[in-house]
Amino acid sequence: MHGENRSPNDRWGAEGNGSGAGDVRTVGVFAKPNAPLAVTLVPELLEWLDDRGITARLDVEAARYAGVEGLERDEVPEGCDLAIILGGDGTLLSAARAVGRRAIPLLAVNLGGLGFLTTITIDDFFIELERALRGERRISRRKMIRVTVVRDGFVVAEYQALNDVVIAKSTIARIVDLEAWINDGFVSKYKADGLIISTPTGSTAYSLAAGGPIIYPTVNAFCLTPICPHTLTNRPLIIPAELGVRVVNKALHDESYLTVDGQVGVPLESGDAVECVVADFDVLLIRPPHKTFFEVLRQKLKWGER
């Protein structure tokens, strides 16, 4: 994994108003590609940071808006005290994996789209950034999934997921056969288009679209949501995250595919085991001070107001 081996507990407290984080001297900036609003926002941000003596490390996309040379995303967090994400949830998911186990809070600004995670608006961006620099932050701690692919007793791939791990068919008009085990106990054999293992953070993403429940972000749980199961009684299942999940692929070679956060993945072979456990570090999201999770649900899902 990236960065020094320390827990976020070493620098940041539990969810609430964080303080005492020390001076912010260097920030990482991650940006969404082809975002018209970023064309003016990134140069404005760099000028704002420069006026305060703060160094910025830009990923390739953010650098393109500024007309300078950028860094690969995995390199951006080195030495940073804060990460700024300009884009949508997809950009945040990518940045979270790049940050890894470093204790760096993420301030995410929504440049359009649904955005369950990027809830800070452009209008509030510099206000929230100023608060973050003063140490006045509301930090939401989010669990990640550590997923490994085991083939013939050897680990052939390893990833971290903030939203979800999806095992799905890779061939048109086929279903896949999967066996799910929890804490070494057999759960079920799924015949379905696939299976989603999501965190509470990911419960409002693909899992929700597949009929899964919404889980409060700080609940320590995983949700197993089958995608179009052949057996209609296969329903979403919530388990304690500490139990872990192992899914054995029974489909033929290359008929199923593992996707992590909808962005990276690998084709699976018959007999591969996908093992999911809770990661030993948290992602630290800076949240708007007066916006609750339920307010976000009402806004994004158009739930009824009082």
MIZAMI-160935 format. One record per residue: residue in three letters; x, y, z of N, C-alpha, C, O, CB in turn. Coordinates in pm, whole numbers, plus 32768, in hexadecimal, padded with zeros to 4 digits. Glycine has a CB too. Example, Ala and Ser with C-alpha at 12.3 -4.5 7.8 and 13.67 -1.06 7.14 Angstrom:
<pts>
ALA85277DC7830C84CE7E3E830C85287EB6830C85907EB4834E846B7E418389/SER85057F1F82C485577F9682CA850A80038313853D8072832485807FC4823C/
</pts>
This chain:
<pts>
MET80547F8980008000800080008057807C800080D28074800A7FA180008079/HIS801780F17FF58060816B7FE6807981AD806D802981A180C9801781C97F89/GLY80EA81F480768102824980E9812C81FD8164813C81838162808982978109/GLU813F824A81D0816F820C824A810181BB828D808B81D5827A81A3827682AB/ASN812B815982D980CC80FA8315809B8131839980D181128404810E806F8329/ARG8033818483917FF881BB840A7F6281C083FA7F2E81C0838A803082478429/SER7F1D81C384697E8C81C984677E60825A84667EA582AF849D7E50817F84DF/PRO7DED827984277DB7830084307D9E832A84C07D9883A284DC7D37830983E2/ASN7D8F82CA851D7D7B82EE85A97DEF833E85E17DDF838586447D66827185FB/ASP7E65833485A27EDA837885D47ED0841085C57F0F845A86107F548345858F/ARG7E82843F85617E7B84CE85497DEF850785567DDF857F856E7EB084ED84C1/TRP7D8A84B385467D0284E785407CAB849C85A47CBB842485BA7CC884DA84B1/GLY7C4E84E585E07BF584A886417B82846385FF7B80844F85857BC3850F86A1/ALA7B20843D86507AA883FC861C7A56846185CD7A7684D885CA7A5483BF868E/GLU79EC842E858E799A8486853C796684F88590793284E485FE7926843884FC/GLY79738570855D794B85E885A4799E865C857579D386598506795885D5863D/ASN79AC86C385C979FA873785A37A8C872085C27AB4871F863679C787B585EA/GLY7ADD870D855A7B6B86F4856C7BB5877585857B8F87DE85527BA586AD84F3/SER7C1F876F85D47C7287E385EE7CFB87B486147D11873D862C7C35883C865B/GLY7D598811861A7DDF87EF86447E2A879B85E07E82874F86067DDB87A886C5/ALA7E0987A885617E49875784FB7ECF878F84D07F17875284817DF087498484/GLY7EF1880685037F6F884384DB7F608893845B7EF6888F841C7FDA87D884C9/ASP7FC888DB84357FC2893083BF7FBB88DD83407FFB88758334803B898D83BA/VAL7F6B890C82E27F6488CE825F7FC7891682057FB4898B81E47ED388D38224/ARG802F88D081DD8097890C818A809188DD80F980B88926809E811F88EB81C2/THR805F886480E4805A882B805E7FD487E7804A7FA6879C80A080CE87C78047/VAL7F9588007FD87F1687BE7FB87F2487777F327F6D87A37ED97EA188257FB4/GLY7EDE87087F267ED386C37EA67E5186E97E647DEB86F97EA67EDC86297EB9/VAL7E5486F87DE17DDD871F7D977DC186B67D2B7E16869B7CD67DED87AD7D57/PHE7D49867B7D317D1C86197CD07CA586557C857C4D86907CC37CF585927D15/ALA7CA386477C037C3786857BB67BFB86237B527C3D85C87B217C6987007B6D/LYS7B7C86397B377B3485EB7AD47B5A861B7A487B6686937A327A9A85F57AE9/PRO7B6E85BF79EA7B8985EB79607B0E8625791E7A9D860179407BBE8576790D/ASN7B25867F78C17ABA86B9786F7A4B86F778C579D486E378AB7A7E864F7813/ALA7A748742792B7A15878779827A1F881D79667A7E885D79937A3187687A19/PRO79C08857791E79C988E678F979DE894379707A2689A67966794D890F78B0/LEU799E892479E179AC897B7A557A3A897D7A8C7A6389DF7ACA794C89507AC2/ALA7A8589117A757B0E89097AA97B6E89647A5D7BD989847A8F7B3F887A7AA4/VAL7B49898C79E47BA189E079927BC48A6279DA7C368A8F79D57B5F89FF7909/THR7B638A9D7A1D7B7D8B177A697B968AFB7AFD7BDD8B467B3F7B078B777A5C/LEU7B5C8A8C7B317B688A717BC07BF68A4A7BE77C278A777C4F7B088A037BE7/VAL7C3989F87B987CBF89CB7BBD7D228A407BC37D698A4C7C277CF189637B59/PRO7D2B8A977B5D7D848B0A7B6A7D618B647BE07DBB8B997C237D818B5C7AEA/GLU7CE08B767BFA7CB78BC67C6D7CE58B867CEF7D128BCB7D4A7C1E8BD77C6E/LEU7CD98B027CF87D048ABB7D707D9B8AC87D837DC98AE17DF27CDC8A277D67/LEU7DE88AB97D187E7A8AC17D257EA68B4C7D517F038B597DA07EBD8A9D7CA0/GLU7E638BB27D1E7E828C3B7D4A7E608C4D7DDE7EAB8C8B7E297E368CA27CF4/TRP7DEE8C177E057DC08C207E917E248BDC7EEE7E468C127F577D348BE07EA1/LEU7E538B677EC87EB48B1E7F1A7F3A8B667F1D7F798B707F867EC68A907EE5/ASP7F658B997EAB7FE68BDE7EA47FE68C5A7EFD804B8C787F3D80058C067E13/ASP7F778CA27F037F6D8D187F597F808CF47FEC7FA48D4A803D7EE78D5D7F46/ARG7F698C77800F7F758C4A809A7FF38BF780B080048BBC811B7EFB8BFA80C1/GLY80498BF3804E80C88BAC805C80BA8B15805E810C8AD0809B810C8BD880D7/ILE80528AE2801D80378A52801D805F8A167F9780398A4A7F2E7FA18A35803C/THR80AA89AB7F9B80D689667F22806A89067EF2802988C47F428159891A7F3C/ALA805788FF7E6E7FF488A47E348039883B7DDF8094885A7D927F8D88F27DDF/ARG800E87BF7DEF803B874F7D9B7FC287247D477F5C86FA7D7E807486D67DF2/LEU7FCE872F7CC37F5C871C7C6B7F6486977C227FD0866E7BF67F53878C7C08/ASP7EF186557C157EEF85E27BBC7EED86127B2B7EE4868B7B137E7485867BD9/VAL7EF685B87ACD7F0385DD7A407E8B86307A127E9C869079C87F10856079E9/GLU7E14860B7A3F7D9D86527A117D9986E07A497D7C873E7A007D1F86077A3A/ALA7DB586EF7ACB7DB687757B067E2287CB7AC67E0D88427AAD7DCD876D7B9E/ALA7E97878F7AAB7F0587D97A6E7EE1880979E27F0C887479B87F8287837A68/ARG7E9187BA799C7E6A87E179147E19886279167E2888B778BF7E18877078D0/TYR7DC28871797B7D7488EC79857DCD896479A67DAC89D679837D0788DD79EF/ALA7E3C894B79EA7E9689B77A127F0589CF79AD7F518A3079BA7ED389997A99/GLY7F0F897979487F76898978E4800189687915806389A278E57F738A1178B0/VAL800B890C7974808D88E379AA8098884B79A3803A8807797C809F89157A3D/GLU810C881779CA8121878779CA80EC874B7A4B810187827AB781B6876579BA/GLY80A786DB7A41806C869C7AB680AE861A7ADD810F85EE7A9E7FDC86847A9F/LEU807985DC7B4580AC855F7B7D804684F07B697FCE85097B5D80CD85707C13/GLU807684757B65801A84047B697FD084067BEE800684337C538065837D7B54/ARG7F5483D77BEE7F0283E47C667F4083A17CE17F3383D67D507E7983A97C4D/ASP7F8183307CCF7FBE82ED7D418030833E7D7F805583287DF27FF182667D17/GLU8068839D7D3280D783EE7D6380A9846D7DA980F384A77DF8813384127CF0/VAL803084997D8C8000851A7DBE800185227E57802C85897E8B7F7485337D8B/PRO7FD484BD7EA37FC784CE7F34804984D87F82804784FD7FF77F79845D7F6A/GLU80BC84B87F44813A84B97F8F815185417FD0815785A87F8C81AF84977F32/GLY815E85418054817C85BB809E8107861A80B1811A868980E381E88602805B/CYS808F85F28089801C864C80917FDB8647811C7FDD85E181607FB586288026/ASP7FA386B881427F5786C281BF7EC186C081A67E7286AD82027F7D8741820A/LEU7E9A86D581287E0D86DE81037E0386BA80707E5D86D880217DD2876D8120/ALA7D94867B804B7D7A865D7FBD7CF886A17F947C9486997FDA7D7285C37FA4/ILE7CFC86E47F227C8787287EEA7C5D86DE7E6D7CAF86C67E137CA587BF7ECC/ILE7BDD86BA7E667BA886727DF27B4386CB7DAC7AE286F77DE97B6785EA7E1B/LEU7B5A86E57D2C7B0087387CDD7AC186DF7C737B0286B97C117B4C87B07C9C/GLY7A4286BE7C867A0186667C26798586277C607930866A7C9B7A5F85FA7BF9/GLY797B85A37C4E790A85597C82793884E57CD879AC84DE7D0078B285267C11/ASP78DB848A7CF478FC84197D4B796883C17D0E79BB83897D57788083C77D68/GLY796883B37C8979CD835F7C4A7A5A83947C617AB683467C7B79B383557BB5/THR7A6B84167C597AEE84537C737B15843F7D047B8A84257D227AEC84E97C51/LEU7AB484497D5E7AD184337DEC7AFB83A37E077B58838B7E537A5684567E40/LEU7AB783437DC87ADB82B77DDC7B6A829C7DAF7BB682567DF37A7A825B7D91/SER7B8F82D47D3E7C1882C47D0C7C7C83047D6A7CE582CA7D867C2582FF7C80/ALA7C5D837C7D9B7CB783C27DF67CC583777E7B7D3283727EB47C8584507E0F/ALA7C56833E7EAC7C5B82F57F2A7CB8827D7F207D0282617F7F7BCF82C67F52/ARG7CB682377EAF7D1181C67E9E7DA281F67E937DFD81B27EC37CEC81757E21/ALA7DB8826A7E567E3F82A07E4B7E7482C97ED37EEA82B47EF17E4183177DEA/VAL7E2083047F257E48832E7FAC7E6782B580027EC582B780527DDB83847FED/GLY7E17824B7FF37E3081D0803D7E2B81E480D37DD0822381087EB581978017/ARG7E9281AD81197E9081B081AA7ECB823081E57ED4823D825F7EDA813A81DF/ARG7EF3828D81917F23830D81C77EB1835382107E3E834C81E67F5B83678155/ALA7ED18395827B7E6B83DB82C97E54846682907E7484CA82D07E9483E5835E/ILE7E1D846B82187E0784EA81D47D7184FE81C07D3184AB817F7E5184EE814B/PRO7D36856881F77CA8858081E07C8E85AE81517CE285F081137C7385E98242/LEU7C198589811D7BF385A880937B81860D80947B1985F780D27BC985278047/LEU7B97867B804E7B3086E1803E7B0086D97FAE7B4A86FC7F527B6587718062/ALA7A8686AB7F9B7A53868D7F1579E986F27EEC798A870C7F367A1985FF7F0F/VAL79FB872B7E7579A087927E41795687597DC8799387237D6C79EE88137E1A/ASN78D487677DC9788087307D5E787D87917CE9785088037CF677F187147D90/LEU78AE87637C7578AA87B57BFC7836878E7BA1783887A87B29792D87AA7BB1/GLY77D187507BDC775B872B7B8F773E86987B9A779886497BB5776C87517AFD/GLY76C086707B85769B85E47B91765F85C67C18764A861F7C6A7712858C7B78/LEU764385457C2F75FC851B7CA8764E85347D25762685827D7B75D784887C9F/GLY76C284F27D31772185117D9B76F284FC7E2976D6855D7E6F774A859A7D8D/PHE76E8847D7E5776CA84627EE3774184847F3D772F84A97FB076A283D07EF6/LEU77BB84767F097834848C7F597868851A7F4A789B85547FAA78A0842A7F31/THR785C85517ED2788D85D97EB9781A863A7ED177D886677E7378C585E77E28/THR7804865A7F50778E86AA7F7577AE873D7F8B7752878C7FA3775086727FF3/ILE782C87657F83785087F27F8F783D88347F07787288047EA378E288037FC3/THR77F388A17F0477D888E77E87784889487E66789A896B7EBB775189317E8F/ILE784B89737DE878AE89D67DBE789D8A577E0E78FF8A977E3378A389F27D27/ASP78208A7D7E2878088AF97E7178448AF57EFD78708B5C7F3177728B147E7B/ASP78468A7D7F3B78798A707FC3790B8A437FC779458A37803378248A0E8010/PHE79488A2B7F5379CC89ED7F4E7A358A3A7F9F7A728A017FF979FA89E27EBF/PHE7A498AB97F817AB58B027FC47A948B1E80577AEF8B2D80A97ACF8B857F7B/ILE7A148B26807879EE8B3281057A168AB581517A518ABD81BD79568B4B8113/GLU79F58A3F81177A1889C1815A7AAF89AA815A7AE5897181B979D1894C8114/LEU7AF389D680F17B8489C780ED7BC68A1D81587C2589F281997BBA89ED8062/GLU7B948A95816A7BCA8AEC81D47BB58AAD825D7C0E8AB382B27B868B7781D0/ARG7B408A7282737B278A2C82F17B8889B883037BBC89A283707A9589FA82F8/ALA7BA0896E82977BFA88FB829E7C87892782C47CCA88E383127BFD88B08219/LEU7CB48997828E7D3989C882AE7D4489F5833F7DB089EF837B7D5F8A3B8251/ARG7CD48A2183797CD48A4984067CC289D284647CC789E384DE7C648AAF841E/GLY7CAF895D842D7C9988E784817C0A88D684AC7BED888385037CEF88ED84F9/GLU7BAD892484727B20891C84957ADA88C3842E7AA488F383CB7ADD89AA849A/ARG7ADD884284487AA987E383E77A4C877E842B7A5E875A849F7B1B879B839F/ARG79EA875383E0799A86E0840C79C8866B83B779AF8665833F78FE86FA83FD/ILE7A0B860D83F97A46859B83B479E9852283BD79BF84FB84297AD1857983F0/SER79C984EA8349797D846D834579DB83FC83207A1A83FF82B67907847682DF/ARG79E5839A83787A42832B836679FA82BB831A7992828C83467A7882F883EE/ARG7A32829182A979F2822D82567A4D81B282487AC581BD822E79D1826781CB/LYS7A11813D825B7A5A80C0824E7A6E809B81BB7A1C80BC81657A0F80508297/MET7ADC805781A17AF88023811C7AFD7F8B81207B107F4F818A7B7D805D80E5/ILE7AED7F4F80AC7AFC7EBE809E7B877EA180677BB37EDF80067A8D7E83803F/ARG7BCD7E4480A67C487E10806B7C247D8E80267BF87D2F80667CB87DFA80D7/VAL7C387D8A7FA47C0F7D167F557C887CD67F157CDD7D1A7EDB7BA87D3E7EE9/THR7C917C527F207CFD7C077EE17CC17B997E8A7C5A7B607EAB7D5C7BCB7F4C/VAL7D037B7E7E1C7CDD7B107DC47D437AA17DD87DBA7AB47DC07CD47B3D7D2D/VAL7D137A2C7E057D6A79BB7E217D5279507DB77CE279247DA07D4F79827EB0/ARG7DC079277D777DB978C27D0B7E1F78547D287E97786E7D2F7DD379047C7E/ASP7DEE77DB7D397E46776A7D577E9E77847DD07F13775D7DD47E9E774B7CDE/GLY7E6577C77E347EAE77E07EB07F06785A7EB07F4778777F147F00776C7ED0/PHE7F0A78A47E417F61791A7E377F0C79977E1D7EAB79937DD37FCA79087DC7/VAL7F337A057E5C7EF17A857E467F207ABC7DBF7F977AD57DAC7F0E7AEA7EBA/VAL7EC27AD07D627EE77B007CDC7EBC7B917CC67EE47BCF7C637EA87AA87C72/ALA7E6B7BC77D1F7E437C537D147E127C837D9C7DDD7C357DEB7DD47C667CA8/GLU7E267D047DB67DF97D3F7E347DD07DCF7E1C7E137E187DD37E697D377EA1/TYR7D617DF77E5A7D2B7E7D7E477CF07EB07ECA7CDF7E657F2B7CC07E7E7DD7/GLN7CD17F327ECA7C837F6F7F357C067FAC7EF57C0E7FE57E887CD77FDC7F84/ALA7B957FA07F387B177FD67F037AD2802B7F6C7AC380017FDE7AB97F657ED4/LEU7AAA80A27F457A5B80F67F9E79C680DB7F8D797B80DC7FEE7A79818A7F85/ASN799B80C17F11790E80A87EF578EC80147EF478A07FE47F4978E980E67E70/ASP79257FCC7E9378F77F427E8379577EED7E3279AE7F1E7DEA78707F417E43/VAL79427E6C7E4179867E057DF379187DBA7DA978B87D8C7DE779DE7DA47E50/VAL79257DAE7D2578BC7D707CD478F77CFD7C85795C7D0C7C40787A7DD87C75/ILE78B77C8A7C9078D97C177C3C78627C037BDF77F37BE57C0C78F87B947C92/ALA787A7C147B5E780A7C127B0078307BC67A8278A57BAB7A6877DF7CA07ADD/LYS77CB7BA57A3577E17B5D79B8782D7BB57956781D7C2F7955775B7B2F797B/SER78807B77790578C97BC1789F789F7B97781278D77BC777B0795E7BAD78B1/THR783F7B3D780A780F7B0C7788777B7B2E7779772F7B2377D978257A73777B/ILE77547B58770476C97B7D76EC766D7B047701768C7A9476D876B87BB4765C/ALA75FB7B1F7744758F7ABD775375B77A4177A2758279D5778A755E7A9276CB/ARG76147A5077FF763679E1785776277A0D78E876317A83790876C679AE783C/ILE760E79AC793E761479C679CD769179827A0376CA792A79C2759379947A16/VAL76BB79AC7A7A773379717AB6770B79217B3276A7793F7B73779B79DF7ADB/ASP775A78BC7B507748786D7BC977B178977C2E782978937C13775377D47BAC/LEU778278C17CA577DB78F07D0F77B378AF7D92773C789D7DAE77D779897D1A/GLU7816788C7DE477FD785B7E6B782D78C27ED0789F78F07EC8784377D37E83/ALA77D778E67F2E77FA79497F93780E7905801A77BE78B38044778D79B57F9E/TRP787C792A805C789E78F980E078B57970813C78F379D38115791B789D80DC/ILE7884796581B6789979CE821A78D3798E82977898793382D178147A1A823A/ASN794879C182C0798B798B8336799A78F3832C798578AB838D793D79B083B5/ASP79BE78C482B279D378368295795377E3829B7958776882977A3677FD82F5/GLY78E1782582A3786177DE829F781D77F582187813786681E97806780C8313/PHE77EE778981DB77AE77948158772A77DE816476DA77C281BD77977708811C/VAL7713783E810A7698788D810B76397860809D75C8783880B876B8792180FA/SER766978678020760E784A7FB1765E783B7F3076CD786E7F2375A378B87FA3/LYS762177F57ED3765377F47E4B75F9784E7DF8758078397DF2765A77647E10/TYR763578B17DB975E979127D6A75F378F07CD6766078DA7CA1761C79A17D84/LYS758178EC7C95757A78ED7C03753D79747BE174C6798B7BF6752678737BC8/ALA759079CD7BAB75627A577B9975B97A9C7B32761B7A657B0075657AA37C20/ASP75937B187B1275E97B6A7ABE76677B937B0976CA7BBC7ACC759D7BE67A8C/GLY76637B897B8D76D87BAA7BDC76B67BBF7C6E76447BA97C98771A7C267BA5/LEU771B7BE87CBA770B7BFE7D4A775A7C7B7D6F77CC7C8C7D45773B7B827D9C/ILE771C7CD27DBF775B7D4D7DEE777A7D407E8277217D1D7ED177007DC87DD4/ILE77F57D597EA978197D647F3778377DF77F4F789B7E2A7F1E78957D087F5C/SER77E27E3B7F9A77F17ECC7FAA780A7EF2803B77E27EAC809877757F137F77/THR784C7F63804B78587FA480CC77DA7FF780E577898006808978D97FFE80D4/PRO77C7802C815E7758808A817177638102811376FE813380E1775580B98202/THR77DD813280FA77EF81A0809C77BB817A8012777D81CC7FCE788281C98094/GLY77D580FF7FE877AA80D17F65771980A47F6076E9807D7EF5780180617F39/SER76D480A87FD0764980797FD075ED80D57F80757F80AD7F5B7616806D8060/THR761981507F6575C881AC7F1475F781AD7E8375CE82037E3575CE82397F4D/ALA764C814C7E5D767F81467DD4763F80D07D8A75C480C57D85771981397DD4/TYR769080797D50765D80097CFF76007FAF7D51759B7F807D1E76D37FB67CC8/SER76227F977DCE75CF7F427E2375407F767E2E74E17F287E28760C7F367EAE/LEU75327FF97E3C74AD80347E457460801E7DC473E97FFE7DC774B680CA7E64/ALA74A480307D527462801B7CD074377F8B7CBD73D77F707C7574BF80457C5F/ALA747F7F2D7CFD745E7E9F7CF273FB7E717D5C73E07DFA7D6974DC7E4C7CFB/GLY73C47ECF7DA9735E7EAD7E0B73907E9E7E9973477E707EF0731C7E307DE4/GLY740D7EC57EB274457EBB7F3874167F2A7F9473DE7F8D7F6474DB7EBB7F31/PRO742C7F1C801773FF7F80807874627FF3808474D77FE5806173E97F3F8100/ILE7433806380B6748A80D280D974BB80BB8168746B80A581C37441815C80CB/ILE753E80C1817C757A80A9820075BB812A82307601816D81E475E4803681FA/TYR75A4814D82AD75E181C682E4767981BB82DA76B0815182F675B681DC8379/PRO76BE822782B0774C821D828A77AA81E682F3780F81A882D0777C82A28264/THR778C81F9837377EB81CF83DB77CC8143841378118116846F77EA8233844B/VAL776880FF83DE774B8077840977BA801B83D777E18021836276C0804783D6/ASN77ED7FC6842E785B7F6D840B78237EED83CF78157E87841378B47F4D8488/ALA78037EF5834E77C07E84830D77E37E7F8279780F7EE2823E77287E8D831E/PHE77CF7E09823F77D17DF581AF77457DCB818476FA7D9281D3783D7D8B8185/CYS77247DE7810676A57DB980CF76C07D65805277077D917FF876477E3080AE/LEU76867CED804E768F7C977FD8760C7CA57F8A75A27C807FBB76AA7C008000/THR76157CDB7F12759E7CF27EC075AA7CA57E3D76007CC57DEB758B7D887EA5/PRO75577C3F7E28755B7BF87DA775217C4E7D3874C47C9C7D4E750E7B727DB0/ILE75597C3F7CC0752A7C8A7C4C74D37C2E7BF875057BCC7BBF75A27CC27BF8/CYS74527C4B7BF073F37BFB7BA074047B667BBC74237B1A7B6074077C177B09/PRO73F17B397C3974067AAB7C58739F7A527C15732A7A767C0774027A967CEF/HIS73CD79DC7BEC737479797BAE730E79477C15729B792B7BF373C679027B74/THR7338793C7C9172DE79187CFF72A979987D3D72F479E37D7B732778BF7D6A/LEU722979B27D2C71F17A337D5371F27A497DEA71E37ABB7E1771647A407D20/THR720479DF7E37720979EF7EC972937A177EFB72A37A337F7171DF796F7F0D/ASN72F77A1C7EA373797A527ECB736B7AE87EDE73527B327E8073E77A317E60/ARG737C7B137F5973697BA07F7A73EC7BDB7FAF74467B907FD572F87BB27FE1/PRO73F77C607FB3746E7C9F7FEE74827C73807E74227C5C80C874637D377FE7/LEU75017C6780A575247C358129758A7C93816875F17CAF812C755C7BA48121/ILE756D7CC381E075C87D1A822A760E7CC8829575CE7C7E82E0757C7D93826A/ILE76937CD4829B76E17C8982FD77437CE5834477667D4E830D772D7C1482B9/PRO77707CC283BC77DA7D0F83FD785A7D0983A978837C9E837D77F67CD9848C/ALA78977D7B8394790B7D82833B797F7D2D836C79CE7CFB831C79387E11832C/GLU798A7D1D83F179FC7CD3842579F87C3E84037A5D7BF884137A047CE484BA/LEU79867C0C83D5797E7B7E83B279C67B60832F79FF7AF4831E78EC7B5383A7/GLY79C47BBE82D27A047BA7825179AE7B5181F579587B0682227A8B7B668264/VAL79C97B5F8173797D7B17810D79DF7AD580AC7A437B108086791C7B7880C1/ARG79C17A5A80867A0E7A16801F79AD79E37FB6794F799A7FD47A6379A0805A/VAL79C57A0B7F3A796F79E17ECA79C4798E7E6C7A2B79BC7E3B79307A5C7E81/VAL799779137E5179E078B97DF8799B78BA7D70792378A17D6579E778287E32/ASN79E978D77D0A79B478DD7C8279A878507C487A0C78097C3D7A0E79347C27/LYS792F78287C24791877A57BE978FC77AE7B5278E477497B1078A377607C2E/ALA790278287B1D78EF78397A8D796C780B7A4479D777FB7A8078CF78CC7A6A/LEU795E77F779C479D077D079727A32784479657A1178B6798479A277A178E8/HIS7AAC782579367B12788B79257ADD790078D37A9D78EE786C7B8E784F78E3/ASP7AF9797879047ADB79F578BE7A467A0E78AA7A217A66785C7B1E79F47838/GLU79EF79C378F0796079DE78E779327A3C795678BE7A6879577911795D78EC/SER798A7A5B79B479687AB97A1D79DC7B1B7A307A4E7AFE7A0D79497A6F7AA2/TYR79BB7B8F7A687A1D7BFB7A747A0D7C3E7AFB799D7C567B2A7A0D7C627A00/LEU7A7E7C5C7B3B7A7E7CA47BBA7A957D387B9D7AF47D5D7B597AEC7C6D7C1B/THR7A3D7D8D7BD17A4B7E1D7BC27A4A7E5E7C4C79F77E3F7CA079D97E587B69/VAL7AA97EB97C627AB87EFD7CE37A947F917CD17AD37FD87C837B497EED7D1A/ASP7A317FBD7D1A7A0280487D1379DE80727C8679E180E97C657A6D80A67D4A/GLY79BC80117C31799480317BA97A0480657B5279EB809A7AE6792880937BAB/GLN7A8280577B807AF180997B3A7B66803E7B177BA3804F7AAE7B2481097B8E/VAL7B847FDF7B6B7BF57F847B517BC57EF67B687B5F7EE07BA97C707FA57BAB/GLY7C0F7E937B337BE67E0A7B487C377DA97AF77C9F7DCA7ABD7B567DF97B28/VAL7C057D2C7AF37C4F7CC07AB47BEE7C527A8D7B8D7C3B7AD57CBE7C8A7B13/PRO7C047C0C7A1C7BB17B9779FB7BCE7B267A5B7C3F7B167A897BCA7B6A7969/LEU7B687AD67A797B767A687AD77B7B79E37A8E7B3E79D17A247B047A687B3B/GLU7BC479867AC87BC778FE7A967B7278A47AF07B5478C87B627C5878CA7A8F/SER7B4B78327ABC7AFB77D57B0A7B4A77A97B867BBD77817B7B7AD3775C7AB4/GLY7B0A77B17BFA7B4A778A7C777B8A77FC7CC17BB477EA7D347BAF77237C5D/ASP7B9578727C847BCD78E67CCA7B7779087D447AFC79007D3F7BD779607C6A/ALA7BBA792E7DB07B75795D7E287B8C79F27E387BFE7A217E377BA6790F7EA7/VAL7B1F7A3C7E467B267ACC7E5F7B0B7AE17EF47A9B7ACA7F237ABF7B1E7E04/GLU7B717B0B7F3D7B687B187FCF7B607BAB7FF57BB57BFB7FCF7BE27AD48015/CYS7AF87BCD80407ADE7C5880677ADF7C6480FF7A937C2181447A577C89802E/VAL7B357CBA81327B3A7CD781C17B3C7D6E81D27B5A7DB881747BB67C948205/VAL7B1E7D9C824A7B227E2B82637BB47E5882697C077E1682A87AD77E4F82E7/ALA7BD37EC882287C5A7EFC82287C7F7F2E82B37C287F4F83037C697F6D81C0/ASP7D017F3482CE7D307F5C83527D477FF2835D7D96801F83B07DB07F128375/PHE7D04804183097D0B80D383107C88810B82DB7C3C80C582987D85810A82BF/ASP7C6F818882FA7BF581CB82CE7C14823682667C82826E82637BAB82098346/VAL7BB2825282127BB682C881BD7B76833A820C7B0C8328824A7B6C82AF8134/LEU7BB583AF82097B86842182577B49848881F87B9184C981AC7BFA846182A9/LEU7AC6849681FC7A8084F481A57A58857081F57A1D856682607A0484B28166/ILE7A7985E481C07A4C866281FC79BE867C81CC79A4868381547AAC86D981D7/ARG7963868B822978D6869C820878A9872B822678E0876C827E788186378256/PRO7845875D81DE780C87E081FE77DA87E1828E779E877E82BA77998804819D/PRO77F1884B82D977D7884A836A7746883983917728880483FC780A88C783A6/HIS76E98865833D765D8864836676068809830F758B88108317762588F18363/LYS764487B582BC75F6875E826475FD86CF82967669869382997629876881D2/THR758C869682BE7589860F82F1757F85AB827F756285CF820D751485FD8352/PHE7598852C829F758B84C1823D74FE84BA820674E984A1818F75B3843A827B/PHE749B84D0825E741084C6823173EA853D81D973958530818073B384BF82AA/GLU742785AE81F1740F8620819974468603810D7409862880A9745086A081D2/VAL74B985C1810774F2859B80867495853B803E748085487FC6757D855A8099/LEU745D84D9808773FF847B804A738484C38014735684A67FA673D5841180B0/ARG734E8522806272D8856C803372F885BB7FB572A685C37F5972A685CA80A1/GLN737085F57FB2739686477F3F73B285F27EC47381860E7E57740F869C7F61/LYS740385887ED67430853A7E6373C584DA7E3073B984C47DB774AC84EC7E86/LEU737684A07E8B7311843D7E63728584797E5A722484327E3D731183CB7EC6/LYS727C84F97E7271FD853F7E65719585097EC7711E85007EA771C885347DD6/TRP71C384E57F3F716484BB7FA6710F85337FD1713885A67FC071AE847C8020/GLY709B85178008703E8581802E707185D280A470AA859C81026FB88548804F/GLU705B8655809C707A86AF810B700386B2816C6F948689814B709C873F80D7/ARG701E86E581E36FB086F282446F538762821A6EF0877D825E6FE6870E82D3/
</pts>
